[in-house]
Amino acid sequence: MKGRLLSNEKLAKYTSWRVGGPADRLYIPSDKQDLCEFITALPDSEPVFWLGLGSNLLVRDGGIRGTVINTRGRLKEMRLAGEGSVYVEAGVPCAHVARFCAEQGLIGAEFLAGIPGTMGGALKMNAGAFGGETWSIVKQVEMINSAGKIALRHPTDFKVSYRSVKGFENEWFLSCRLRLQQGNAEASQQKIKGLLENRAKTQPTNQPSCGSVFKNPEGDFAARLIERTGLKGFSIGGACVSTKHANFIVNSGNATAAEIEELIHYVQKQVKEHQGVELQTEVCMVGEVEKTRIDMTHPEKFGRVAVLMGGSAAERAVSLRSGVAVYEALKRKCVDAVAIDVTASPIDALAGLKVDRVFNIIHGRGGEDGVLQGVLQVLGIPYTGSGVMASALTMDKLRTKLCWQGYGLATPKWCLLQGENDLDECIEKLGFPVIVKPAQEGSSIGMSKARTRDELLKALQVALEYRCDVYAESWVTGREYTVAVLNGEALPVIRLETPNAFYDYEAKYNATTTQYHCPSGLHQEQEQFLRNLAVTAGTVVGVKGWARVDVFIDDAGQYQLIEINTVPGMTDHSLVPMAAKQAGIDFEELVWRVLETSLG
């Protein structure tokens, strides 16, 4: 390759906010041909992220996994293309495009002078300034896919809206042709000068920022709402809401990406609370949260830890396997742990024992439904994971779905089944196929897929044996994912594949044919969206400490929340340890971090 390939390269110097952790690999191509050859040579599984001037972008402190392609100073060809059009490669700064067009007597691109990024970034998000939008002047674009193949596309091939462009998966912009009109060169240059002078007066152009952080709500301005909320000048660490323009967050000199992101969420929360408007981010937030090295050298801080396992619910066998794994991990870290198999009342199991806290690893009813949490709370013994309310709520899949639905999160349609008389109404409402579930069981216990009325009746009879509410849920055709959340941060997404009818008990704990994909294979933006969705899903129902959220992405691209587990499995087949490993957290550290949730 003719370009430069750098390993573990910090991205702070490549972003306009001047923050960002390292990329596993950073490639700076020499030209378009070199870039095509490099893309062709990459493994199919390699995540790729494109970076221009690094504006409108927040790279988290943990950096970006995979390969980052930097077009800054590359892909810089720009020329007249006949019939009032201009050919521009993706690495050309938007401001240069505006000036070039004006010099050629072509009008309509002046607004590009106010966009602090490259044409590639402007195309990706339909960037705009001073009332103009990028795709209003696009005639044609040139794309490259993950196989290194180049294709020409037209605006009708994309779904373009305000600060959003949806097109072809695993394709990136190489160049575009802009359609402009002949006009007065001097007048166009004067217009650009006026726009830039206005920008300098109203925006903090002398401080590191990303440009506008939030999209303007319809009929209003984000800056006005933020200023009206009294947040001008508000700061978290080195991140500060600009006193010059409230829709800018500036790096005052020593900000971290985590501080900027925290300030973004704080502004959203305050504006929602005080103005009733939910601001949407314009900035693209990518990368991993920095993994802070935890101190695992003082196990005595936990005192004596009772690892409660077993229970009397249907998931007893799984809980015992999880409990043994947790207990052994704690002993390896020199924690004073005692393993307790709870066969009846947890009060009886703890009688006569002096313990300082509990690591709860009892799955299902009796351990995950708020009962044990209530007992421990009355006894004054700290414990891991969620409290009484969140545990009780999330153990009931139906009530959890109602909460998610009330918050506006998508979950498959369902129908309550109390007996055979409900079947016809269910079929009319949901059709076939459906999946029938006991609402208060986990590990897919008692669940059945039904394609006919007879199968539906049989599935109902199986589920009713578990003596809880039963419901049928629309069958989701698509891909299944699970996201572990640890202390408010989502771990890498896992995609699940099984030859079974669904990811049932056998597929979860015994089968050798189940496939786990981590990395998930999702686009980086999709992966981050899914991780954010999992955190939100847990927050809505009050989950604390750790959990696992199950999600489908259906064939229409809709994210469908299925359920949430507040005491996930910790066996050799379990998903949370798998996701943690992908994030660089070994099993002992994972167990330690979960135990630390009891310290609060």
C-alpha positions in Angstrom: 0.0 0.0 0.0 1.2 3.5 -0.7 -0.6 5.1 2.2 0.3 5.2 5.9 -1.0 2.5 8.3 -0.7 3.5 12.0 -1.4 1.2 15.0 -3.0 2.3 18.2 -3.2 5.8 17.0 -4.8 8.4 19.3 -7.7 10.1 17.5 -7.8 13.3 19.6 -5.5 15.2 17.1 -7.8 14.1 14.3 -11.1 15.5 15.7 -12.3 19.1 16.0 -13.2 18.6 19.7 -9.6 17.5 20.3 -10.7 14.4 22.3 -10.8 10.7 21.5 -9.1 7.5 22.3 -7.0 5.3 20.0 -8.0 3.5 16.8 -6.8 -0.1 16.6 -5.6 0.9 13.1 -5.6 4.2 11.2 -5.0 4.2 7.5 -4.2 7.4 5.5 -4.5 6.6 1.8 -2.3 8.2 -0.8 -5.1 8.6 -3.3 -8.4 7.1 -4.4 -6.8 4.1 -6.2 -4.7 3.3 -3.1 -7.8 3.5 -0.9 -9.7 1.1 -3.2 -6.9 -1.4 -3.0 -6.7 -1.1 0.8 -10.4 -1.6 1.2 -10.3 -4.7 -1.1 -7.5 -6.2 1.0 -9.4 -5.8 4.4 -11.0 -8.9 5.9 -14.8 -9.0 5.6 -15.2 -9.0 9.4 -13.0 -5.9 9.9 -15.1 -2.9 11.2 -14.4 0.2 9.2 -15.0 3.8 10.2 -14.3 6.9 8.0 -13.0 10.1 9.3 -12.5 13.4 7.5 -11.9 16.6 9.5 -13.4 15.1 12.6 -16.1 17.7 13.0 -19.6 16.7 14.1 -18.0 13.7 15.8 -17.3 12.6 19.3 -14.9 9.7 19.6 -15.1 8.2 23.1 -12.1 7.9 25.3 -11.8 4.1 24.8 -11.2 4.7 21.0 -12.5 2.8 18.0 -12.1 -0.9 17.4 -11.1 -1.9 13.9 -9.8 0.3 11.1 -10.3 4.1 10.8 -9.8 5.5 7.3 -8.7 9.2 7.4 -9.3 11.2 4.2 -8.0 14.4 5.7 -5.7 15.9 3.0 -6.5 13.0 0.7 -9.3 12.5 -1.8 -8.9 16.2 -2.5 -9.6 16.4 -6.3 -12.1 19.2 -7.3 -12.8 20.3 -10.8 -15.5 21.6 -13.2 -17.5 18.7 -14.7 -19.5 20.6 -17.4 -23.1 21.7 -17.6 -22.8 23.8 -14.4 -21.6 20.9 -12.3 -18.5 20.4 -10.1 -16.8 17.1 -9.3 -15.6 17.0 -5.6 -13.9 14.1 -3.8 -14.9 13.2 -0.2 -11.8 14.6 1.5 -12.2 18.2 0.2 -13.3 20.6 3.1 -16.7 22.1 2.5 -15.4 25.7 2.8 -13.0 25.0 -0.1 -15.9 23.8 -2.2 -17.8 27.0 -1.5 -14.9 29.2 -2.5 -14.1 27.2 -5.7 -17.7 27.4 -6.9 -17.9 31.1 -6.3 -14.6 31.7 -8.2 -16.1 29.8 -11.1 -19.2 31.9 -11.1 -21.4 29.0 -9.9 -23.9 29.9 -7.3 -25.9 27.8 -4.8 -23.0 26.3 -2.8 -22.2 29.4 -0.6 -23.8 27.8 2.5 -21.0 25.1 2.5 -18.7 27.8 3.8 -20.4 27.4 7.2 -19.9 23.6 7.4 -16.7 22.8 9.3 -16.1 19.4 7.7 -15.4 17.5 4.5 -17.8 16.7 1.6 -17.8 13.1 2.7 -19.1 14.0 6.1 -21.6 16.5 4.6 -23.0 13.8 2.3 -23.3 11.3 5.1 -25.5 13.5 7.3 -27.0 16.0 4.9 -25.1 18.8 6.6 -26.4 22.3 6.4 -25.7 25.9 7.4 -27.4 29.3 6.9 -30.6 27.7 5.5 -28.9 25.5 2.9 -28.5 21.7 2.9 -25.9 19.5 1.1 -28.3 17.2 -0.8 -30.2 20.0 -2.3 -27.3 20.5 -4.8 -26.2 16.8 -5.2 -26.5 15.4 -8.7 -24.7 12.2 -8.3 -22.4 10.4 -5.8 -19.7 7.8 -6.2 -19.7 5.0 -3.6 -17.2 2.3 -2.5 -18.4 -0.8 -0.8 -16.6 -3.2 1.7 -15.4 -5.3 -1.2 -13.7 -2.3 -2.9 -16.2 -2.1 -5.7 -17.2 1.4 -6.9 -20.8 2.3 -7.9 -22.5 5.5 -9.1 -25.7 6.5 -7.2 -28.3 9.2 -7.5 -30.2 11.2 -4.9 -33.3 9.0 -5.6 -31.3 6.0 -4.3 -31.2 7.5 -0.8 -33.7 8.5 1.9 -32.7 12.1 2.7 -34.1 14.2 5.5 -33.0 16.8 8.0 -29.5 15.8 9.1 -30.1 12.2 8.0 -29.2 10.2 4.9 -30.1 6.5 4.7 -28.7 4.5 1.9 -26.8 1.3 1.2 -25.2 -0.7 4.0 -21.4 -1.0 4.0 -21.0 1.7 1.4 -19.1 4.9 1.8 -18.9 8.2 -0.2 -15.9 8.7 -2.5 -17.0 11.8 -4.4 -20.0 13.7 -5.7 -21.2 15.9 -8.5 -22.9 19.1 -7.5 -25.5 20.7 -9.7 -25.2 24.6 -9.6 -26.3 27.6 -11.5 -24.3 30.2 -13.4 -24.2 33.5 -11.5 -22.1 36.5 -10.5 -18.8 35.4 -9.1 -18.1 38.6 -7.2 -21.6 38.5 -5.6 -21.2 34.9 -4.6 -17.8 35.7 -3.0 -19.3 38.6 -1.1 -22.1 36.4 0.2 -19.5 33.8 1.5 -17.6 36.6 3.2 -20.7 37.8 4.9 -21.7 34.3 6.0 -18.2 33.7 7.5 -18.3 37.1 9.3 -21.6 36.2 10.7 -20.3 32.8 11.8 -17.4 34.4 13.5 -19.6 36.8 15.4 -22.2 34.2 16.6 -20.2 31.0 17.0 -17.1 30.0 19.1 -14.9 29.4 16.1 -11.7 30.0 18.2 -12.4 27.1 20.6 -12.5 23.3 19.9 -16.0 22.2 19.2 -17.9 19.9 16.9 -20.2 22.5 15.4 -23.9 22.3 16.4 -24.5 19.5 18.9 -28.3 19.2 18.7 -30.8 19.2 15.8 -33.2 22.1 15.7 -36.7 20.9 16.7 -39.4 21.7 14.1 -40.3 25.3 14.4 -37.7 26.2 17.0 -34.0 26.4 17.7 -32.0 24.2 20.0 -29.8 27.1 21.1 -32.9 29.1 22.2 -34.2 26.2 24.3 -30.8 25.6 25.9 -30.3 29.3 26.7 -33.9 29.6 28.1 -33.1 26.6 30.4 -30.2 28.7 31.8 -27.4 26.4 30.6 -25.2 28.9 28.8 -21.8 28.6 30.4 -22.7 25.4 32.3 -19.8 23.0 32.5 -18.8 19.5 33.5 -15.1 19.1 33.9 -13.5 20.7 30.8 -16.7 20.5 28.7 -18.7 23.7 28.6 -21.9 25.0 26.9 -20.6 28.0 24.9 -21.5 31.4 26.2 -21.5 32.6 22.6 -23.9 30.0 21.1 -25.8 27.6 23.3 -25.9 24.8 20.7 -22.1 24.5 20.9 -20.2 22.6 23.6 -16.6 23.6 23.7 -13.5 22.0 25.1 -12.1 24.6 27.4 -8.7 22.9 27.3 -8.7 19.6 29.3 -12.1 18.0 28.5 -12.5 14.2 28.1 -14.9 12.7 25.7 -16.8 11.2 28.7 -17.3 14.8 30.1 -18.6 16.0 26.8 -21.0 13.1 26.5 -22.2 13.6 30.1 -22.8 17.3 29.4 -24.8 16.4 26.2 -27.0 14.1 28.2 -27.4 16.6 31.0 -28.5 19.3 28.5 -31.0 16.9 27.0 -32.4 16.0 30.4 -32.7 19.6 31.6 -34.3 20.9 28.4 -36.8 18.0 28.5 -37.6 18.8 32.1 -37.9 22.5 31.8 -39.0 23.1 28.2 -40.8 19.8 27.4 -38.7 19.3 24.3 -36.6 16.2 23.7 -33.5 17.4 21.9 -32.0 15.0 19.3 -28.2 15.0 18.8 -26.8 16.1 15.5 -23.3 15.0 16.6 -22.2 11.4 15.9 -20.9 9.6 19.0 -18.7 6.6 18.3 -16.2 4.3 19.9 -15.8 2.6 23.3 -16.1 4.0 26.8 -12.7 4.0 28.4 -12.2 1.0 30.6 -11.0 2.2 34.0 -8.7 -0.3 35.6 -10.4 -1.4 38.8 -8.6 -2.0 42.0 -8.8 -5.7 42.7 -6.1 -5.8 45.4 -8.4 -5.2 48.5 -10.9 -8.1 48.7 -11.3 -7.4 52.4 -13.4 -4.4 51.6 -16.3 -6.8 50.8 -16.2 -8.6 54.2 -17.8 -12.0 54.1 -19.8 -12.6 51.0 -22.7 -15.1 50.7 -23.1 -16.4 47.2 -26.8 -17.4 47.1 -27.6 -19.9 44.4 -30.1 -22.6 43.5 -33.6 -21.6 44.7 -36.7 -23.7 44.1 -37.8 -22.2 40.7 -37.5 -23.9 37.3 -34.1 -22.4 36.7 -32.5 -24.0 39.8 -30.1 -26.2 37.8 -28.8 -23.2 35.8 -28.5 -21.1 39.0 -26.3 -23.8 40.7 -24.0 -23.8 37.7 -23.8 -20.0 37.7 -23.3 -19.9 41.5 -20.4 -22.4 41.5 -18.6 -20.3 38.7 -19.1 -17.1 40.7 -18.0 -18.6 44.0 -14.9 -20.1 42.5 -14.0 -16.7 40.8 -14.4 -14.9 44.1 -12.2 -17.4 45.9 -9.5 -17.0 43.2 -9.6 -13.2 44.0 -9.2 -14.0 47.7 -12.7 -12.8 48.6 -14.0 -14.4 51.8 -16.9 -16.1 50.1 -19.3 -18.8 51.3 -21.5 -20.8 48.8 -25.1 -21.3 49.9 -27.6 -23.5 48.1 -31.0 -22.0 48.9 -33.6 -24.8 48.8 -36.4 -23.1 50.7 -36.5 -19.8 52.6 -33.5 -17.5 52.1 -34.1 -16.4 55.8 -33.5 -20.0 56.9 -30.5 -20.3 54.5 -28.8 -17.3 56.1 -29.8 -18.2 59.7 -26.7 -18.4 62.0 -24.4 -17.0 59.4 -22.6 -13.7 59.8 -22.3 -12.2 56.3 -21.6 -8.6 55.2 -23.2 -8.8 51.8 -24.8 -11.2 49.3 -23.9 -12.0 45.7 -27.3 -13.0 44.4 -27.1 -15.5 41.5 -30.6 -17.2 42.0 -32.3 -17.0 38.6 -36.1 -16.8 38.2 -38.8 -16.6 40.8 -37.6 -16.4 44.4 -34.3 -14.8 43.4 -34.9 -12.5 40.5 -38.4 -11.2 41.3 -37.9 -8.9 44.3 -38.7 -11.5 47.0 -35.1 -12.2 47.9 -34.3 -8.5 47.5 -37.1 -7.6 50.0 -35.8 -10.1 52.5 -32.3 -8.8 52.3 -33.4 -5.3 52.6 -35.4 -6.0 55.8 -32.4 -7.9 57.2 -30.1 -5.0 56.3 -27.8 -7.0 54.1 -26.4 -5.3 51.0 -26.8 -7.3 47.8 -25.8 -7.2 44.1 -28.0 -6.0 41.3 -31.4 -4.3 41.1 -33.7 -3.4 44.0 -37.1 -4.8 44.9 -39.2 -2.7 42.5 -37.1 -3.2 39.3 -36.6 -6.9 40.1 -40.3 -7.6 40.6 -41.2 -5.5 37.5 -38.7 -7.1 35.1 -39.5 -10.6 36.2 -42.9 -10.0 34.8 -42.4 -9.7 31.0 -45.9 -8.4 30.4 -45.6 -5.5 32.8 -42.1 -4.7 31.5 -43.5 -4.5 27.9 -46.2 -2.1 29.1 -43.6 0.2 30.6 -41.5 0.1 27.5 -44.5 0.8 25.3 -45.5 3.7 27.6 -42.0 5.2 27.1 -42.3 4.8 23.3 -39.9 1.9 23.0 -40.9 -0.8 20.4 -41.8 -4.3 21.6 -43.8 -7.0 19.7 -47.6 -7.1 19.9 -49.0 -9.5 22.4 -52.3 -11.0 23.7 -53.1 -12.2 27.2 -54.2 -15.9 27.3 -56.2 -17.0 30.3 -57.8 -20.0 28.7 -59.0 -21.7 25.5 -61.7 -19.0 25.1 -59.0 -16.4 24.3 -57.5 -18.3 21.4 -59.7 -17.0 18.6 -59.3 -13.4 19.7 -55.5 -13.9 19.8 -55.4 -15.4 16.3 -57.5 -12.5 15.0 -55.2 -10.0 16.6 -51.8 -11.5 16.0 -52.2 -14.1 13.3 -49.5 -16.9 13.0 -46.9 -17.7 13.9 -46.7 -16.6 17.6 -44.6 -17.5 20.6 -46.4 -18.4 23.8 -44.7 -17.4 27.1 -45.2 -17.8 30.8 -44.8 -14.1 31.9 -42.9 -14.8 35.1 -40.4 -17.5 34.0 -36.9 -17.0 32.5 -34.4 -19.1 30.5 -37.1 -19.6 27.8 -38.8 -22.1 30.2 -42.3 -23.0 29.2 -42.1 -21.2 25.8 -43.4 -22.7 22.6 -43.8 -21.5 19.0 -47.3 -22.0 17.5 -48.3 -22.0 13.8 -51.8 -23.3 14.1 -54.7 -23.2 16.5 -54.0 -26.7 17.8 -50.4 -25.8 18.4 -51.5 -22.6 20.2 -53.8 -24.6 22.5 -51.0 -27.0 23.3 -48.5 -24.2 23.9 -51.0 -22.5 26.3 -51.4 -25.7 28.2 -47.7 -26.1 28.6 -47.2 -22.5 29.8 -50.1 -22.6 32.2 -48.3 -25.4 34.1 -46.0 -22.7 35.5 -48.9 -21.0 37.3 -48.4 -17.4 36.2 -49.8 -15.1 33.5 -49.5 -16.5 30.0 -49.4 -14.4 26.8 -48.8 -14.9 23.1 -46.4 -12.6 21.3 -46.1 -11.9 17.6 -43.3 -14.0 16.1 -40.5 -11.7 15.0 -38.7 -12.6 11.9 -35.2 -11.1 11.9 -32.0 -11.3 13.8 -31.7 -11.8 17.5 -29.3 -9.9 19.7 -28.5 -9.5 23.4 -26.8 -6.7 25.2 -25.3 -6.9 28.6 -25.3 -3.7 30.7 -22.8 -3.2 33.6 -23.0 -0.2 35.8 -24.9 1.8 33.3 -22.7 1.0 30.3 -23.5 -1.5 27.6 -21.0 -4.2 26.7 -20.4 -5.3 23.1 -23.6 -6.7 21.4 -23.9 -10.4 20.7 -25.8 -11.8 17.8 -27.4 -15.3 18.4 -28.0 -18.0 15.8 -29.6 -21.4 16.5 -31.0 -24.1 14.3 -33.7 -24.6 16.8 -37.1 -23.0 16.4 -35.9 -20.3 18.7 -33.2 -19.6 21.3 -34.8 -22.0 23.8 -33.4 -23.7 27.0 -31.6 -26.3 25.1 -30.0 -23.8 22.8 -29.0 -21.6 25.7 -27.4 -24.2 28.0 -26.7 -27.5 26.3 -26.5 -27.3 22.5 -23.2 -27.2 20.6 -24.9 -25.9 17.5 -25.8 -22.4 18.8 -23.6 -19.7 17.3 -22.6 -16.5 19.1 -21.3 -13.6 17.1 -19.3 -11.0 19.0 -18.5 -8.6 17.4 -22.1 -8.7 16.3 -21.5 -7.8 12.6 -23.6 -4.7 12.9 -22.7 -1.4 11.4 -20.9 0.7 14.0 -23.8 3.2 14.2 -26.3 0.3 14.6 -24.2 -1.3 17.3 -24.0 1.9 19.2 -27.8 2.5 18.8 -28.5 -0.9 20.1 -26.2 -0.4 23.1 -27.9 2.9 23.9 -31.3 1.3 23.5 -30.4 -1.4 26.0 -29.2 1.2 28.6 -32.5 3.1 28.1 -34.6 0.0 28.3 -33.0 -0.8 31.7 -33.3 2.8 32.9 -37.0 3.0 32.2 -37.7 0.1 34.5 -35.2 1.1 37.2 -32.5 -1.5 36.7 -29.3 -1.1 38.6 -25.9 -2.8 38.7 -26.1 -5.3 35.9 -28.6 -6.8 33.5 -29.0 -8.3 30.0 -31.5 -7.0 27.4 -32.8 -9.2 24.6 -33.6 -7.5 21.3 -34.6 -8.4 17.7 -34.0 -6.4 14.6 -36.9 -7.5 12.4 -36.8 -7.7 8.6 -38.1 -4.1 8.3 -35.2 -2.8 10.4 -37.3 -2.2 13.5 -35.7 -2.7 16.9 -38.0 -4.9 19.0 -37.3 -5.2 22.7 -38.1 -8.7 24.0 -37.2 -8.9 27.7 -34.7 -8.0 30.4 -32.9 -10.2 32.9 -31.6 -8.7 36.2 -29.7 -11.8 37.3 -28.2 -13.1 34.1 -26.6 -16.5 33.8 -22.9 -16.9 34.6 -22.3 -20.4 33.2 -19.8 -21.5 30.5 -22.6 -20.9 27.9 -23.7 -17.5 29.3 -23.8 -14.3 27.4 -22.7 -11.7 29.9 -19.2 -13.2 30.4 -18.9 -13.6 26.6 -19.7 -9.8 26.0 -17.4 -8.8 28.9 -14.5 -10.9 27.4 -14.9 -9.0 24.1 -14.7 -5.7 26.1 -11.4 -6.9 27.7 -13.0 -7.9 31.0 -12.1 -11.4 32.2 -14.5 -13.5 34.3 -12.9 -12.7 37.6 -13.0 -9.0 36.9 -16.6 -9.3 35.8 -17.6 -11.0 39.0 -15.7 -8.4 41.0 -17.5 -5.6 39.2 -20.9 -7.1 39.9 -20.0 -7.6 43.5 -19.0 -4.0 43.7 -22.6 -3.1 42.9 -23.4 -4.2 46.5 -21.2 -1.5 48.0 -23.5 1.3 47.2 
